[in-house]
Amino acid sequence: MNVNLDLMLSPNDKDVIRLDVSNMAAPDPMQAILLALSELPQQKILNVSHRKEPFPLYSILKKQGFEYVTQSTKEGFLISIWRCTVTDINALNKARS
């Protein structure tokens, strides 16, 4: 099963791994996120709660073949990260057109 647009819009709890790094001091959030991503199964989404928007993380995600969506929340930011596949790219392109 590949992560698709429908899953991103309404993921089931079993498809999501949650990681709260909002109370960690740098560089611990980046290290925790990268460790979690190294173990992230293809069909799962990592939802990271962070007090700051992790701009340095974004280029790393792209280089390692991940996609992400960042949302601003009352507490900080929620970053949803998943492994990008050809199916994901096709679904996103279709949704955008």
N, C-alpha and C positions, 0 to 999 in steps of 0.2 A: 504494500500500500504506500503510495506517495502522498506527501502533504499537498493538499490542493487548496484552492481559494475558499471553498466552502468550509473547510476545516479551520482555516485562519480566521474566518468570520465568526464561527461558533464552535470552537473546539470542545470536545468532551474532556472531562477530567482525566481520563485514562490516557489522553493524547498530550497532556501538558505536564511538564516538570517545572516546578516553581523554585526560584532561588531569590532570596532576599539578601541583598548586599548593602542595604541602605544604612546600616549602622557600622559598617566596616571602614577602617581607615585605609587610605591608599598605601601600597598598591594592592591590598588584599582583594578588593572587588574585581579587578581585572584578572587576577590569578584565579579566583573562584569561578568566574565566568568561563575562562578558557579551559579550566579543568572540567567543568560540567559539559562544555561543548565537545571536548575530546571523547566523552563517553555517551554523547547524545545519539540515540538510535535514529535512523533515517526518517521514520514516521512520526517522531515526537517534536514538540515545540518546547523551547525553553523560555519561560516567562521570568524575566529578571526585574525585580523591584530595586530601584536605585534612587538615591537622593539627588544625584546630579546626572545630567545627560552625558554619557560616556563617549564623547567625540573620538578619542583615540581608538576605541574599540571598533568603530565602523569600518575603517580600512582593513583591519585584521580580518573581520568577518568576510568581507568581499574576497580577500586573497585566499581565504580558506574554503570558499564555496558556500557561504551562508547568506541567507537573506534575512532582513529584519524589518520590523515596524516599531517605531517609537511613539508612545502616547504620553502626553503630559497628564499627571494626576495631582490630586491635592497633596499627596505625600512626596511627590517627586516625579519619577518617570517609570513607565512600564515598557520594557523592551522585549518584544516577542521575536525569537530567533529560531530559524529552522534551516535544515540542509536544502540547498537549492537543487532541483532536478529539472530535466527537460520538461516534464509534465507541469511543474510549477511555473516555469517560464511561459509555456503555452497558455496555461490558465490565466495568468496575470495579463498577458498580452491580449487575450480574448476579452477579458473583463474591461480592459482599458479602451477597447475599440468600440 
